[in-house]
C-alpha cells in the first residue's frame, strides 16, 4: 500500500447492477476518498446518497483506529 487503498464493490440489487470503486489516500494529513459509481440512474442516486451520508464517519473511525 505505497500510496493508499483501492476498494471495489460489485452489487446485484433487485433492479440492475451496481459497481462502486474507491481510492482512499492521505494527502497533506487528510484522508481523501475518490468514489466512482457505475449503475443505472436510480442505483447511482441511492449509492451516492449513502456514500455522502456514511463515509465521513467511516473516515473518522478509520483514523481513530489507526492512531490507537
N, C-alpha and C positions, 0 to 999 in steps of 0.2 A: 504494500500500500504506500508507494512513494509519494503520491500526491492526493490521495483521497480514496473514497469508496464509491463504486458504481453499484446501483441497485436495478433490479428488474422484477416486475410483477406481471405475470400473464394470468388474466382472469377470464372466466367464462360465465358472465352473468346471464340471466334468462333472456336478455334481449341483445345478443351480439357478442362481440369480444372486446376486451379492454387490455391494453398494454401500457404500463407506466414505467418509464425509465428515469432514473435519477442519478445525479452526480453530487456527492457530498464532498466539499472541500473546505479547508481552513484558509482564509485569506485575511491577512493582517490581524490575526487573532479572533476572527469572527467566522462562525460556521455558516457556509453558504451552500444552498441546495438549488440545483437547476433541475427542473422536472419537465418531462415531455409526456404528454398523454395522447395515446392513439386509440380511437374507437369512434363509434357513432356519436352524433351530436349530444344525445341525452346522457350517454355514458361519460363523455368528456366533461359535461357540465356537472354531473354528480361527483365525479372523481376530483375535479378542480376544487369544488367547494370543500370536500373532505380534506384535501391536501392543505388548503389555505387555513382551515379550521384547526387541524390536529398537529401539523408538523412543527409549528413554533414550540409547542410544549414538548414534543419529542426531541427537538434540538436541545432544549434546556435540560432535559433528563439525561441525554447522552453526555453533555458536557459535565454535568454534576457527577455522573458515574466515572467519567474519565479522570476527573480531579481527585476522586476518592482514593 
